[in-house]
Amino acid sequence: MKKGIGEEAEEIGIESLPSDSLLGRYIHRIRSFSLNANLFLLSSILNGISFGIWDIIFNLYLKWGLGFEADFISQVLSMSMFATGFVAIPAGLLCQGIGRKKSFLLGTFVSNLFVLAQILTVNHTFLLGSSLASGLFGTISWVASAPFMMENSQRDERTYLFSVSWALMTIFSLVGNLLGGFLPDSFANVIGGAETKILGYRLTLFFSIVCGLAALLPLSLIKERKFTNQVERLSFSLKGIKSYSVIFKLVLTAGLIGFGAGYIVPLFNVFFAGKFMATDEQVGVIFALGQIALTVGTLLAPMISDKLGKVRVVVICQFVSIPFISLIALSPTLELASSAYLARGTLMNMAGPVGSAFAMEIVKPTERATTSGFQIMADNIPRAVGVILGGQIMSLGDYASPFFFTSAFYLTSCVLYFIFFRKTERKITQEKIEDLHAPDGEA
């Protein structure tokens, strides 16, 4: 029996239900997640707490605990980004070869060991080396995430799974931000002594590592499907790549965003502390509020993409965020700058899960892990260059210029993304509808 266009559209993930059923549909999608997907989401919760603490405290530990300036801090951050960028393609091939589960376990365990090394040394070389190594191994699990979610979700729930994963990471990063803002002083007050500031920072960072390692438990319970055919095994090389043009477009737009983001995003806590003399607690609250705003935006993203389409959501959110980037730089007060920070982060991160799901849909199944690797490479290598440049500029006392550079690169990426993909989503939708009408056995 043939389906109507509305039924067809719903089956391939294009919603046609009335707006008053949005909440019910959202709940239905979440309840339909597989066991593997739920285990992955649990690991996202633990990683979110870990990342949230580390994100807010590590830079402050280097600056106020060890006395390093913004230029060296940016070098430490860039080491991990360079490593992530350069190893992303081999990591994608490895992930395609050994499977998603083993990639998660290997990357999570070894990367956390090198993260631990970063808080056990004050030597410049060891700090840079351990940051490099943690980035190398962390990339293995990062690359596996998008293909794993793609393969463990149905068409109509896919964008929801991507968004819920991002939302949980964001929500529990908020928890981590709050813990990171208050734990150092709490530990310091309990311990006492001359080195309480450094010990407070180190114990807080150690707690973040414990949370990261705890994510190994749900990941170890994932039941991964076996390779179903030889074609999937042969994809452990670049020879299986066919979608060169599509991947190039994804790489170019991701690279521009990464380069622009590098100037400011890893250094927001340095910016707030340096320009406005914000305390650890103030930075923690700002970051926590940012996570709340990001969560709301991330959860709304799939419903908006159902109505507007993935490409439009990505372009509109990125474009509207640009004025807020400039406002952060020009703000005379911490309150105004932090408000613009919340708006920018919400809009940019609404586009994240939608763009990731879209990228996985427009390449072949055997190209997904490698495409994920290419995107991570394209984002992180330019981002590493950007953070070095941004750190050097900020160390000279110029806190405005990096934001204007970011705005320019975001705008360029936004325009190109629209030009490249404005017709692609419509074409995919039509092909899927035609597939529903194809007789059984027809490819």
C-alpha positions as CSV (number, residue, x, y, z in Angstrom):
1,M,0.0,0.0,0.0
2,K,1.4,3.4,-1.0
3,K,2.0,6.1,1.6
4,G,0.9,9.7,1.2
5,I,3.6,12.3,0.9
6,G,3.1,13.4,4.6
7,E,3.6,9.8,5.7
8,E,6.6,9.4,3.5
9,A,8.1,12.6,4.8
10,E,7.7,11.5,8.4
11,E,9.3,8.2,7.8
12,I,12.5,9.8,6.4
13,G,12.6,12.3,9.2
14,I,10.8,15.3,7.7
15,E,8.0,16.1,10.1
16,S,4.5,17.0,9.1
17,L,2.7,16.8,12.5
18,P,1.0,19.9,13.9
19,S,2.9,22.2,16.3
20,D,0.8,21.1,19.3
21,S,2.3,17.6,19.1
22,L,6.0,18.8,19.2
23,L,6.6,17.9,22.9
24,G,4.9,14.5,22.5
25,R,7.0,13.8,19.3
26,Y,10.1,14.8,21.1
27,I,9.4,12.4,24.0
28,H,8.6,9.6,21.6
29,R,11.9,10.1,19.8
30,I,13.9,9.9,23.0
31,R,12.0,6.8,24.2
32,S,12.8,5.1,21.0
33,F,16.6,5.4,21.5
34,S,18.4,2.0,21.5
35,L,20.3,0.6,24.5
36,N,23.6,1.4,22.7
37,A,22.5,5.0,22.2
38,N,21.5,5.3,25.9
39,L,24.8,3.9,27.1
40,F,26.6,6.4,24.9
41,L,24.4,9.2,26.4
42,L,25.4,8.1,29.9
43,S,29.1,8.3,28.9
44,S,28.3,11.8,27.5
45,I,27.0,12.8,31.0
46,L,30.2,11.7,32.7
47,N,32.4,13.3,30.0
48,G,30.4,16.5,30.3
49,I,31.2,16.9,33.9
50,S,34.9,16.1,33.2
51,F,35.1,18.6,30.3
52,G,33.2,21.3,32.2
53,I,35.6,21.2,35.1
54,W,38.7,21.1,32.9
55,D,37.4,23.8,30.5
56,I,37.1,26.4,33.2
57,I,40.0,25.5,35.6
58,F,43.0,24.3,33.5
59,N,43.7,27.7,31.9
60,L,43.2,29.4,35.3
61,Y,45.5,26.8,36.9
62,L,48.2,27.7,34.4
63,K,47.7,31.4,34.8
64,W,47.1,31.9,38.5
65,G,48.5,28.7,39.9
66,L,51.7,28.4,37.9
67,G,52.0,32.0,36.7
68,F,52.1,31.4,33.0
69,E,51.0,34.2,30.6
70,A,48.4,33.9,27.9
71,D,50.9,33.3,25.1
72,F,52.2,30.0,26.7
73,I,48.7,29.0,27.7
74,S,47.7,29.3,24.1
75,Q,50.6,27.1,23.1
76,V,49.6,24.4,25.5
77,L,46.0,24.5,24.1
78,S,47.3,24.5,20.6
79,M,49.3,21.3,21.1
80,S,46.2,19.3,21.7
81,M,44.4,21.0,18.8
82,F,47.3,20.3,16.4
83,A,47.4,16.7,17.5
84,T,43.7,16.3,17.1
85,G,43.9,17.8,13.6
86,F,46.8,15.9,12.3
87,V,45.7,12.5,13.7
88,A,42.0,12.8,12.8
89,I,42.3,11.1,9.4
90,P,44.3,8.1,10.7
91,A,41.9,8.0,13.7
92,G,39.0,7.8,11.3
93,L,40.6,5.0,9.4
94,L,41.4,3.2,12.7
95,C,37.8,3.7,13.9
96,Q,36.5,2.2,10.7
97,G,38.8,-0.7,11.1
98,I,38.6,-1.7,14.7
99,G,35.1,-0.5,15.4
100,R,33.4,2.3,17.4
101,K,33.5,0.6,20.8
102,K,37.2,-0.2,20.8
103,S,37.9,3.3,19.6
104,F,35.9,4.8,22.5
105,L,37.7,2.6,25.1
106,L,41.2,3.2,23.7
107,G,40.8,6.9,23.2
108,T,39.1,7.6,26.5
109,F,41.5,5.6,28.7
110,V,44.8,6.7,27.2
111,S,43.9,10.3,26.7
112,N,43.0,10.6,30.4
113,L,46.3,9.2,31.4
114,F,48.1,12.0,29.5
115,V,45.6,14.6,30.9
116,L,46.7,13.4,34.4
117,A,50.3,14.0,33.4
118,Q,49.4,17.7,32.7
119,I,48.7,18.3,36.4
120,L,51.7,16.4,37.7
121,T,54.3,18.6,36.1
122,V,55.3,22.3,35.9
123,N,57.9,21.7,33.2
124,H,57.2,23.6,30.0
125,T,58.2,20.8,27.7
126,F,56.3,18.1,29.6
127,L,53.2,20.3,29.7
128,L,53.3,20.7,25.9
129,G,54.1,17.1,25.3
130,S,51.3,15.7,27.5
131,S,48.9,18.1,25.9
132,L,50.0,16.8,22.5
133,A,49.6,13.2,23.5
134,S,46.2,13.6,25.1
135,G,45.0,15.2,21.9
136,L,46.3,12.4,19.8
137,F,44.4,9.7,21.7
138,G,41.3,11.7,22.6
139,T,40.7,12.2,18.9
140,I,40.2,8.4,18.4
141,S,37.0,8.4,20.6
142,W,35.9,11.8,19.3
143,V,36.0,10.6,15.6
144,A,33.9,7.6,16.5
145,S,31.0,9.5,18.0
146,A,29.2,10.8,14.9
147,P,29.3,7.5,13.0
148,F,28.3,5.6,16.1
149,M,25.2,7.8,16.6
150,M,24.4,7.6,12.9
151,E,24.5,3.8,13.0
152,N,22.6,3.4,16.2
153,S,19.6,5.5,15.3
154,Q,16.7,5.5,12.9
155,R,16.1,8.2,10.3
156,D,13.3,10.0,12.2
157,E,15.2,10.0,15.6
158,R,18.7,10.8,14.3
159,T,18.8,14.5,14.7
160,Y,17.2,14.1,18.1
161,L,19.9,11.7,19.2
162,F,22.7,14.1,18.0
163,S,21.0,17.0,19.8
164,V,20.3,15.1,23.1
165,S,23.9,14.0,23.2
166,W,25.1,17.6,22.7
167,A,22.5,18.8,25.3
168,L,23.6,16.3,27.9
169,M,27.2,17.2,27.4
170,T,26.2,20.8,27.7
171,I,24.0,20.3,30.8
172,F,26.7,18.4,32.7
173,S,29.4,20.7,31.5
174,L,27.4,23.2,33.4
175,V,27.6,21.1,36.5
176,G,31.3,20.8,35.8
177,N,31.6,24.6,35.3
178,L,30.0,25.2,38.7
179,L,32.1,22.6,40.4
180,G,35.2,24.0,38.7
181,G,34.3,27.5,40.0
182,F,33.9,26.5,43.6
183,L,36.0,23.3,44.3
184,P,39.5,24.9,44.2
185,D,38.8,27.2,47.1
186,S,36.9,24.5,48.9
187,F,39.8,22.1,48.6
188,A,42.2,24.9,49.5
189,N,40.3,25.7,52.7
190,V,40.2,22.1,53.8
191,I,43.9,21.5,53.1
192,G,45.5,24.8,54.3
193,G,49.2,25.6,54.0
194,A,51.4,27.7,51.7
195,E,50.6,25.9,48.5
196,T,46.8,25.7,48.9
197,K,46.0,27.6,45.7
198,I,47.9,25.1,43.5
199,L,46.7,22.1,45.4
200,G,43.1,23.3,45.2
201,Y,43.4,23.6,41.4
202,R,45.2,20.2,41.1
203,L,42.6,18.3,43.2
204,T,39.8,19.8,41.1
205,L,41.4,18.8,37.9
206,F,42.1,15.3,39.3
207,F,38.4,15.0,40.1
208,S,37.6,15.8,36.4
209,I,39.9,13.0,35.3
210,V,38.0,10.5,37.6
211,C,34.8,11.5,35.9
212,G,36.3,11.0,32.5
213,L,37.6,7.5,33.3
214,A,34.2,6.6,34.8
215,A,32.8,7.0,31.3
216,L,34.6,3.8,30.4
217,L,31.9,1.7,32.3
218,P,28.9,2.5,30.1
219,L,31.1,2.4,27.0
220,S,32.3,-1.1,27.9
221,L,28.7,-2.3,27.9
222,I,28.0,-1.3,24.3
223,K,27.2,-4.2,22.0
224,E,28.6,-3.4,18.7
225,R,27.4,-5.1,15.5
226,K,29.8,-7.1,13.5
227,F,31.0,-6.1,10.1
228,T,28.3,-7.3,7.7
229,N,30.3,-7.4,4.5
230,Q,33.8,-7.2,3.1
231,V,33.1,-3.7,1.7
232,E,33.0,-2.3,5.3
233,R,36.3,-3.9,6.1
234,L,37.9,-2.5,2.9
235,S,36.9,1.0,4.1
236,F,39.9,0.9,6.4
237,S,41.7,3.0,3.7
238,L,41.2,6.1,1.7
239,K,40.5,4.0,-1.4
240,G,36.9,3.6,-0.4
241,I,36.3,7.4,-0.5
242,K,34.0,8.5,-3.4
243,S,32.4,11.7,-2.2
244,Y,35.4,13.9,-2.6
245,S,33.5,17.0,-3.6
246,V,31.1,16.8,-0.7
247,I,33.9,16.1,1.8
248,F,35.9,19.1,0.5
249,K,33.0,21.4,1.0
250,L,32.5,20.1,4.6
251,V,36.2,20.5,5.3
252,L,36.5,24.0,3.9
253,T,33.5,25.4,5.9
254,A,34.6,23.6,9.1
255,G,38.2,24.9,8.6
256,L,37.0,28.5,8.4
257,I,34.8,28.1,11.6
258,G,37.7,26.4,13.4
259,F,40.2,29.1,12.5
260,G,37.8,31.9,13.6
261,A,36.9,30.1,16.8
262,G,40.5,29.5,17.7
263,Y,41.1,33.3,18.2
264,I,38.6,33.5,21.1
265,V,36.7,30.3,22.1
266,P,39.5,28.5,24.0
267,L,40.5,31.8,25.6
268,F,37.2,33.1,26.9
269,N,38.1,32.6,30.5
270,V,41.4,34.4,29.9
271,F,39.5,37.2,28.2
272,F,37.1,37.6,31.1
273,A,39.8,37.4,33.7
274,G,42.2,39.7,31.8
275,K,39.9,42.4,30.5
276,F,37.4,42.6,33.4
277,M,39.5,41.0,36.2
278,A,36.7,38.4,36.7
279,T,37.2,36.0,39.6
280,D,37.2,32.2,39.3
281,E,33.7,32.2,40.8
282,Q,32.5,34.8,38.3
283,V,34.0,32.9,35.3
284,G,32.4,29.7,36.6
285,V,28.9,31.3,36.9
286,I,29.3,32.8,33.4
287,F,30.3,29.5,31.9
288,A,27.5,27.7,33.8
289,L,24.9,30.2,32.5
290,G,26.3,29.7,29.0
291,Q,25.8,25.9,29.3
292,I,22.1,26.5,30.3
293,A,21.6,28.7,27.2
294,L,23.4,26.1,25.0
295,T,21.2,23.3,26.4
296,V,18.0,25.2,25.5
297,G,19.3,26.0,22.0
298,T,20.5,22.4,21.4
299,L,17.2,20.8,22.5
300,L,15.2,23.2,20.3
301,A,17.5,22.6,17.2
302,P,15.9,19.3,16.0
303,M,12.4,20.7,16.1
304,I,13.5,23.8,14.2
305,S,15.3,21.7,11.7
306,D,12.2,19.7,11.2
307,K,10.4,22.9,10.0
308,L,13.2,24.8,8.3
309,G,15.6,22.0,7.2
310,K,19.1,21.3,8.5
311,V,21.0,23.6,6.1
312,R,18.9,26.7,6.9
313,V,19.3,26.1,10.6
314,V,23.0,25.9,10.4
315,V,23.3,29.0,8.2
316,I,20.8,31.2,10.1
317,C,22.2,30.3,13.6
318,Q,25.8,31.0,12.5
319,F,24.9,34.2,10.7
320,V,22.9,35.7,13.6
321,S,25.7,34.9,16.1
322,I,28.2,37.2,14.4
323,P,26.9,40.6,15.8
324,F,27.1,39.1,19.3
325,I,30.8,38.2,18.7
326,S,31.6,41.9,18.0
327,L,29.5,43.0,21.0
328,I,31.6,40.9,23.3
329,A,34.7,42.7,22.2
330,L,33.2,46.2,22.4
331,S,31.4,45.7,25.8
332,P,32.4,48.1,28.5
333,T,31.2,45.9,31.3
334,L,31.4,42.2,32.3
335,E,27.6,42.0,32.5
336,L,27.1,43.1,28.9
337,A,30.0,41.0,27.6
338,S,28.7,37.9,29.4
339,S,25.2,38.4,28.0
340,A,26.6,38.6,24.4
341,Y,28.7,35.5,25.2
342,L,25.5,33.6,26.1
343,A,23.7,34.6,22.9
344,R,26.7,33.8,20.7
345,G,27.3,30.4,22.2
346,T,23.6,29.4,22.0
347,L,23.3,30.3,18.3
348,M,26.6,28.7,17.2
349,N,26.0,25.5,19.2
350,M,22.4,25.1,17.9
351,A,24.0,24.6,14.6
352,G,26.4,21.9,15.8
353,P,24.4,18.7,16.2
354,V,22.2,19.6,13.2
355,G,25.3,20.1,11.0
356,S,26.9,16.9,12.3
357,A,23.8,14.8,11.5
358,F,23.6,16.4,8.0
359,A,27.2,15.6,7.3
360,M,26.8,12.0,8.1
361,E,23.7,11.8,5.9
362,I,25.3,13.2,2.7
363,V,28.2,10.7,2.6
364,K,28.2,7.0,2.1
365,P,28.1,4.6,5.2
366,T,31.7,3.4,4.6
367,E,32.9,7.1,4.5
368,R,31.4,8.3,7.7
369,A,34.2,7.7,10.2
370,T,36.8,9.0,7.7
371,T,34.6,12.1,6.9
372,S,34.2,12.7,10.7
373,G,38.0,12.6,10.8
374,F,38.4,15.0,8.0
375,Q,36.0,17.5,9.6
376,I,37.8,17.2,13.0
377,M,41.1,17.7,11.2
378,A,39.8,20.8,9.3
379,D,38.4,22.3,12.5
380,N,41.3,21.6,14.9
381,I,44.4,22.5,12.8
382,P,43.2,26.0,11.9
383,R,41.8,26.3,15.5
384,A,45.3,25.6,16.8
385,V,46.8,28.3,14.7
386,G,44.0,30.7,15.7
387,V,44.5,30.1,19.4
388,I,48.2,30.9,19.1
389,L,47.5,34.1,17.3
390,G,44.7,35.0,19.6
391,G,46.8,34.3,22.7
392,Q,49.6,36.5,21.4
393,I,47.3,39.3,20.6
394,M,45.6,39.1,24.0
395,S,49.0,39.0,25.8
396,L,49.7,42.4,24.3
397,G,46.6,43.8,25.9
398,D,44.5,43.8,22.8
399,Y,41.3,42.0,23.6
400,A,39.2,43.3,20.8
401,S,40.9,42.4,17.5
402,P,40.6,38.6,17.9
403,F,36.8,38.9,18.0
404,F,36.8,40.9,14.7
405,F,38.9,38.3,13.0
406,T,36.5,35.6,14.3
407,S,33.5,37.5,12.9
408,A,35.1,37.7,9.4
409,F,35.8,34.0,9.2
410,Y,32.4,32.9,10.5
411,L,30.7,35.1,7.9
412,T,32.8,33.6,5.1
413,S,32.0,30.1,6.2
414,C,28.3,30.8,6.6
415,V,28.0,32.2,3.0
416,L,29.9,29.2,1.6
417,Y,27.9,26.7,3.5
418,F,24.7,28.1,2.1
419,I,26.1,28.2,-1.5
420,F,27.4,24.6,-1.2
421,F,24.5,22.8,0.4
422,R,21.3,24.8,-0.2
423,K,20.1,22.3,-2.8
424,T,21.6,19.2,-1.3
425,E,19.1,18.6,1.4
426,R,16.2,18.9,-1.0
427,K,17.8,16.4,-3.3
428,I,18.4,13.9,-0.5
429,T,14.8,14.2,0.6
430,Q,13.5,13.5,-2.9
431,E,15.8,10.5,-3.3
432,K,14.6,9.0,0.0
433,I,11.0,9.4,-1.0
434,E,11.7,7.7,-4.3
435,D,13.4,4.9,-2.4
436,L,10.2,4.3,-0.5
437,H,8.4,3.7,-3.8
438,A,11.2,1.4,-5.2
439,P,10.2,-2.3,-5.5
440,D,11.8,-4.7,-3.0
441,G,15.3,-5.7,-4.0
442,E,15.8,-2.5,-6.1
443,A,18.8,-0.5,-5.0
